[in-house]
Structures are given as C-alpha cells and as structure tokens.
Amino acid sequence: MANDESSYISKRRDYSKLVYDPTPEVIAEFLEEPFAFVAEFVTGMLADGPKQWSVTGGKIIQAALKGHVFEQVAKEVRDLRKKGKLNDDFGKSKYGYQSWVELLTIIDNERPDPDRLEALKAMFFSVNSVNATDAEKVLAYQLFQIAKQLTSSQLLLLKACYELGRAGDLRKIDQQKRDRSQGLLAASRNDWLELIQQRIGHPVRSLIERDEEKLLEFHLLSRENVLSISISDGRLSDLGDRFCRNIETYEIETSEEGKE
C-alpha cells in the first residue's frame, strides 16, 4: 500500500517548471523520483508535451540515469570498505587513484550499459582489493584498460566461454571424438561455436565470430591450432580466465549473500 501511495503522490506533482524554469532545485527534486517514474514522465512529455522538451528531455533522463549509477557505485565502494574488502586509502595509490578517476569519467561521459559497467567495477575492485599484491594490481589495471574497450556482446561471449569451461561440455565432445577416431580427431572450432550459440541463446553466428576476433585481439581467447582448439577452459586464455574470475569474485562480494 505504501508503494502505491508513493507512486500516486509522485504523479500528482507538477514538473512543468522543468520546461519553463528548470532551476537546479526543481531538477534535483525531479531526479529524486524513482528512475522508472522519471523515464515514464519524460517519455510522455516528449510525445505530448511542448517542443521545448525535445531539447531538455534527453539531458534530464541522462542526468537521472547517471545519478542512479553514481549512487550505486558509491554505495558499493562504501559497503566493500566496511567489509574490509577494499582499501580505505585506495585514492593514495597510483593505480587506485587512476582507476577511480577513469571509472567515474566513463560513467559521466559514456553512461556504460549494465554489463560493461559491471566489468569495469569488477576490475576496479581487483585493482584496489586489500589482498592484492603490487604485481596483481598492475595486472588488474591492465584488465581494467581492456574492459574499457569491450562491448556487452563481447562480455557475454567471455561469460559463455567461462561457463563452458566450468561445465566441461567441450571436453566431453573432444574425448568422444578422440575415442571414436583413435585419437585422429579432436574438438573443433565449429564444435565450440555450436556450444556457444546454445549458451548465448541466439543463432547469429556472424556476431559471435566478430566478437571472437576482438577477444582474440586482446588475447582473452586462445587461438586454434592446425589440429584442434584449446578446450580446457572453453577457449579462454589465461588472461581471459583471470578477467572472468575477477568479475565472479566481484559479484560474490557485492551480492546479498556476501554481505556481513
């Protein structure tokens, strides 16, 4: 009942001043609304409201989204520091300060999608983890630089490879082929592609192959050789495996179950 009443009160507020007199106070009050309400209100005004909204509407919805992401990141950093998982003085270290500045700059300028943001936060956490050695911080910072250049579909492919390696499906196919051919045949790239298609859930192989090329460029996937492909980790390289494990560790630490 409280949620219904809150929603009803929000819808009764007059935000027409956002068009005619968008003072910081009015904008701040509007951005305090739930993001779903902000999106619905702006969409309706763009469709039915005055033409002035074509100029301000997009900026306001971007500000609401950006503010939500900044709030989420700040909360996660605070919680991780309370749990003793993140260095209290990360801003004083070379890679800690730089990764923090770069993360906030990306949020401010690019508004990354949820998958890319998750990867960036995971690499930031790895750079500033209390248990990380200097060498591990350097590696994590390099992975942070890679994460900045990956798209959501490329991250989805990485995740599928990681899951494939954990499940062992490619190893099973490889063993079956070797048994039937007395060692003459092994798992192929085509076998890998078919398994990846099943895990990703779409049949567009060209998109998978395009993302595969990018991941190979960053050495996150292992290349196939003349006879077969690397099957032990779903084609992930050692760098790709570390990238995925960083994300997995971050997800565990920030999950509800991982809270103390």
N, C-alpha and C positions, 0 to 999 in steps of 0.2 A: 504493500500500500504506500509506503514511504517513497518508493521509486516512482510510482505513478503520480503522486502528488508533486514530487520534484520536477518531473517531466512537464506536468501541467503548468506549474508556475513558470518554468523556463519559456514555454510557448506563449505566455501572456506578456512577456517583456517586449518593449518596443525598442528595436535596434535600428530604426530608420536613420538615427543620427550617424550610423556608420557611413552612410552615403553623403549626407549633407554637412555633417560636422564631426568627422572621425577623430575626436580628441584621444590622446593616449588613455585617458580614464575610461572612455566608452569602449575602446578597443580591448583594453585589459579586462573589463567586466565581461565582454562577449567571449573572450578566449578562456574565461574560467568555466564556461559551459562545457558539458561533455562533448567530445570530438564528434560523435555521431550527430548531435544536435547542430553543431556548427556546420557540418557538411550538408545536412539536410536544409538548413536555413539558407546557406549561400547558394545551393543548387536551385532552390525555389526562387530566390531573388534574381538570379541570373536569367531564369526562364521567364519570369513575370514582372520583375521589377524595373526600375528606371535604368536608362542606358549607362548612368554613371557607374553602375555595378560591374560593367564589363572591364573597367579599369581597376577598381579596388577589390572586387570579389576574389580574384585569383590570389592576390597578395595576402588577403586575410586568411584564406584557407591554408595557404602555405605557412603563414605565421603560426596558425593553430597546430598544424602538424609538427612543425619544427619545435614549438614549445613543448608539445607532448613528448617528443623524442628526447629533448634535453632533460626534461623532468625524469624520464625513465632511466637515462644513463646516470644522472646524478644520484638517484636512489640506489641503483645497483652498486655504484662505487662506494657510497656510504655504507651499505649493508656488507659488502665484501671487506671493507676496512674494519667494521665492527667484529666480524667473524675472524679477523686476523689472517685473511687470505690475500689481502692487497697491502702493499707497503704504505704506511701512513705518510711517508715523505717521498712518494714517487715523483713529485714535481721537482725534487732536487737532483735526481739522477738524469744523466744525459738522454738516455733513450726513453725514460719515463716521461720527462717533460715534453720531449719532441712528439712522442706517440699521443699524448694527451692533447696537445695543440692540433695535431693533424686530425685526430678523431673529431674534435669539436668543429674544426674548419670544414670537414667533409659534411657533417650534419648541417652546418649553416649554409653551405654553398650548393650542395648536391642533393640533400634530402634522400639518402640511400634507401632502397627498398628493404623490407624486414630481413631477408636472407643475407644480403650484403652487410647490413648493419650488424647482424649477429656475428658474422665472421670477423668484422673489424673489432667489435668489442671483445671477442674471444682472443684475438691476437694482442690487443691492448692489455688484457688481463694477464696473458702469458709474459709479456714484457715486464710487467710490474708485480708478478707473483712473489710472495715473500720467500718462497723456496727456490727461486730461480738463481742459478749461478750467473756470473758475468757472461760466460760463453752462451748460455741458454737465452739470456736477454738479447744478445746480438742476433741469434738465430730467430727469436720471436719477432724482433723488429724487422728483419728481412721478410718474414712471413706476413707481417703487417703491410709491408710495401706491396707484396703480391696480392693480398686481399683487396687492396685499393683498386686493383685493375681487373678484378673478376666480376662477372655478371651473375645474376641469380641462377640462370640456367647452367652456367659452368660450376657453380657451387652445388647445384642439385646433382650434377653428374659426379662430382667428387664424393658427395654423400652416398650416392648409389654404389660407387666403387668400394667405398669403405664398408658398407653393409654387405656387399657381395663377398668381400674378403672374409668378413666375420662369419657369414653363413656357410662358406666353403662350396658354393654351387659350382663355381668354375673348376675347382679342384676335383670335384666328383666327375664332371664331364671329361676332364683331362685323363683321369685314371681309367674311366670306361673306354676311352679311345685307345689308350696305350695297351689295355688288356686285350681288346679285340684285334689290334693290329700287331701284337707282339712288339710294341714299342716303336713302331714305324710312324704312327700318327700321334698328335697331341692336340690339346685345346687350341683353337684358332681365334683370331680377332673377330671373325664372324660369330663364333660361339659367344664371345664376350659382348658383342653388340646386341645379340638377341636377349641375353640375360639382362643387360642394362635397359633395353626397351621395356621389358617386363617390370622392372623395378621403378623406372621413371613414370611409366603409365601412359606414354604417348608413342605413336608409331612413326614419328617423323625422324627417320634415321639421319637425314642430312643435317639436322640441327645438332644431333648428338655428335656427328663427325666434325662439325665446325667447332663445337666446344672441345672436343677431343684434341684438335690441333692446338688450341690455345693452352690447354693444360699441359700438353707435350712441350710447348714453347717455354713454359715456366718450370719444366721438369717435375711436375706434380704427378704425371703418369709415366710409366716405363714404356719404352718403345718395343715393338715386336721385333723378333729376330727372324732369321730365314725359316726356322722350323716351327716356332710357336711363339707364344707371348708369355710374359711373366704372370703366373696365376696365383702366387702365394697370397697376395693382398688385393685381389681384384683389379690388378694392373696399377695400383698405386705405387709410386716410387717411395723411397724412404722419406723424402721431403713432403710428398703428398700425405703419407701416413701421419707424419708429425702435425701437419696442418689440420687434419681431421681430428686427431686426438686432442689438439688444443681446443677445438670447438666443443668436443664431447666433454672435456674437463670443465670448461666454462659453463655449459648447460647444466651440469651436475651441481656446480657450486651456486648457481643462481636459481635453481629450482626450489619449489616449495619444500620438497623433501630434504633438500640440503641445508635448509635454514636451521639455525640453532635456537 
